[in-house]
Amino acid sequence: MQAKITQFFQSIQGEGKYVGRRQTFIRFFGCNLQCEYCDTRLTRFRNYSVEEVKRKVVESKVKSLSLTGGEPLMQVDFLKEFLPKICKEGFEIYLETNATLPRNLKEIIEFIDIISFDIKLKSSTQQPSQWRQQEEFFSLAKSKEVFFKTVITPNTEMRDIEIMAQFMEDKLDYTLYLQPDSRRLTPSLIKLVMYFQEYLLDKRIDVRVLPQVHKFLKIP
């Protein structure tokens, strides 16, 4: 069993609840979506075996492991073999996901500790809505620690924010992070993000504004 992997690296987590936390990252190749704002359009990869990946991760000595991409759940068959082995080494598993592949999550959920759940808004991604898949995904993910985040771009429409508020109605115990598009941090975009936050706060959602910190620091 092999995985298509673009890179291994150590850095701080730059998004969401665990900003600043040191992690080991595995960046998996391939995604089932083509979001307009994507800042990691991957073109190269190398195939690694389970044992090769395990060896690289164990050598890192940072016990928080982030599975990122691309979309890690695209390679669920590899993860089913790899995760039981690396969990025995005492690693905490942090999954960064577009949350649109619930069947794949079901196959490895027992090995996941934290889920960074990326809500995909149609006007932001320029992709079809995924609300049904994301609701099904959450029904599985809620057995673990979860937080939500969504990218806000100049194209993000109020209608999508309203739909997202409906999605969050039964999830008020969870935090939602609004992430301004790091490529277009203009005053008008920041104003838009703040307006959306005010609307969501009125819906009693714990919503916070947090840009990609690693982009400001110019690190991976």
C-alpha positions in Angstrom: 0.0 0.0 0.0 1.4 3.4 -1.0 0.2 7.0 -0.7 0.7 9.9 -3.1 2.5 12.5 -0.9 3.7 16.0 -1.9 5.8 16.8 1.2 6.6 16.2 4.8 7.4 19.2 7.0 7.3 20.7 10.5 5.8 24.0 11.2 3.2 25.8 13.3 -0.5 25.3 12.6 -1.6 28.5 10.8 -5.4 28.1 10.8 -8.3 27.7 13.3 -8.3 26.7 16.9 -4.8 25.4 17.2 -2.9 28.3 15.6 0.7 28.4 16.7 0.9 24.8 17.8 3.9 22.9 16.5 3.0 20.0 14.2 4.4 17.5 11.8 2.5 17.8 8.5 1.9 15.2 5.8 0.6 16.9 2.7 -1.3 14.4 0.6 -1.7 14.8 -3.2 -5.1 15.0 -4.8 -8.4 16.6 -4.0 -12.0 15.9 -5.0 -12.8 19.7 -5.3 -11.3 22.5 -7.2 -12.0 25.6 -5.0 -11.4 28.9 -6.7 -9.4 30.2 -3.7 -7.2 27.1 -3.3 -3.6 28.1 -2.3 -2.2 24.5 -2.6 -2.7 23.4 -6.1 -0.4 20.4 -6.1 1.3 19.2 -9.3 3.9 16.8 -8.0 4.0 13.8 -5.7 6.0 10.8 -4.8 4.7 7.4 -3.7 5.5 6.3 -0.2 4.9 3.0 1.6 3.3 2.8 5.0 6.6 2.0 6.6 8.4 4.9 4.9 5.8 7.4 6.0 5.9 6.0 9.6 9.6 6.3 9.7 9.6 9.9 8.6 6.9 10.9 11.0 8.5 9.1 14.0 11.8 10.8 13.2 10.1 14.2 13.5 9.5 13.7 17.3 6.6 16.2 17.2 3.7 14.2 18.5 0.9 16.2 16.9 0.4 15.0 13.3 -1.6 17.0 10.8 -3.0 15.2 7.8 -3.4 17.9 5.1 -3.5 18.2 1.4 -5.2 18.3 -1.0 -7.8 16.1 0.7 -6.3 13.4 2.9 -9.4 11.3 2.8 -8.9 10.7 -0.9 -6.3 8.2 0.2 -8.3 6.4 2.9 -7.0 2.9 2.0 -3.5 4.0 2.9 -4.7 5.7 6.0 -6.5 2.6 7.2 -3.1 0.8 7.3 -1.0 3.8 8.4 -3.0 5.3 11.2 -3.2 2.2 13.5 0.6 2.0 13.3 1.4 5.7 14.0 -1.2 5.9 16.8 0.7 3.1 18.6 3.6 5.5 18.7 1.6 8.0 20.7 0.8 10.5 18.0 -2.3 12.8 18.2 -4.0 12.8 14.8 -5.3 16.1 13.4 -7.3 15.9 10.2 -7.7 18.9 7.9 -10.5 18.1 5.5 -13.1 19.6 3.2 -15.6 17.3 5.0 -17.3 16.0 1.8 -16.3 12.3 2.0 -18.3 10.9 5.0 -17.9 7.3 3.9 -14.2 7.6 3.9 -14.2 9.3 7.3 -16.2 6.4 8.7 -13.4 4.0 7.8 -10.8 5.8 9.9 -12.7 7.9 12.5 -11.5 5.7 15.4 -8.0 6.9 14.8 -8.7 10.7 14.5 -8.5 13.0 17.5 -9.2 16.5 16.1 -11.1 17.5 12.9 -10.6 20.8 11.2 -13.9 20.9 9.3 -13.8 23.2 6.3 -17.3 24.5 5.3 -17.4 25.0 1.5 -19.5 28.0 0.4 -20.7 27.9 -3.2 -20.0 31.6 -3.9 -16.5 31.3 -2.3 -15.4 28.1 -4.0 -17.3 28.4 -7.3 -18.2 24.8 -6.8 -21.5 23.1 -6.3 -22.9 23.2 -2.7 -22.0 20.2 -0.5 -24.4 20.7 2.4 -25.9 17.2 2.4 -22.4 15.6 2.4 -21.2 17.9 5.1 -24.2 17.2 7.4 -23.6 13.5 7.0 -19.9 14.1 7.6 -20.6 16.0 10.8 -22.8 13.2 12.1 -19.7 11.0 12.2 -17.2 13.8 13.1 -19.0 14.9 16.2 -17.7 11.9 18.1 -14.3 13.7 18.1 -13.1 17.2 18.7 -14.3 19.4 15.9 -14.1 23.0 14.9 -15.4 24.7 11.7 -13.7 27.2 9.4 -14.7 28.7 6.1 -12.8 31.0 3.6 -14.4 34.3 2.9 -13.5 35.9 -0.5 -14.7 39.0 -2.2 -17.2 36.8 -4.0 -18.8 35.3 -0.9 -22.5 36.1 -0.9 -24.8 36.8 2.0 -27.1 34.0 0.9 -24.4 31.5 1.5 -23.7 33.0 5.0 -27.4 32.6 5.8 -27.4 29.0 4.7 -24.3 28.4 6.8 -26.1 29.9 9.8 -28.9 27.4 9.3 -26.3 24.6 9.1 -24.8 25.8 12.4 -28.2 26.1 14.2 -27.7 22.7 16.0 -24.0 23.2 16.4 -23.8 26.2 18.8 -21.4 24.4 21.1 -18.8 24.5 18.3 -16.6 27.4 17.1 -16.6 28.7 13.5 -13.6 30.6 12.2 -14.0 33.0 9.3 -10.8 33.0 7.3 -10.3 35.9 4.9 -8.8 34.9 1.5 -5.1 35.5 2.1 -4.5 36.5 -1.5 -6.9 39.4 -1.3 -6.6 41.0 2.2 -8.1 44.4 1.1 -9.9 46.8 3.4 -13.1 45.9 1.6 -12.7 42.2 2.2 -12.0 42.8 5.9 -15.1 44.9 6.1 -17.1 42.1 4.5 -15.7 39.5 7.0 -16.6 41.7 9.9 -20.1 42.2 8.6 -20.6 38.5 8.3 -19.2 37.9 11.8 -21.8 40.4 13.2 -24.6 38.6 11.4 -23.5 35.2 12.7 -23.0 36.4 16.2 -26.6 37.6 16.2 -27.5 33.9 15.5 -25.6 32.9 18.7 -22.8 31.2 16.8 -19.4 31.4 18.4 -17.7 32.9 15.3 -14.2 34.3 15.2 -12.1 36.0 12.5 -8.7 34.5 12.0 -6.5 34.9 8.9 -3.8 32.4 7.9 -1.1 33.2 10.4 1.6 31.2 8.5 1.1 33.4 5.5 1.9 36.5 7.5 5.0 34.8 8.9 5.9 33.5 5.4 6.5 29.9 6.5 5.1 26.7 5.2 
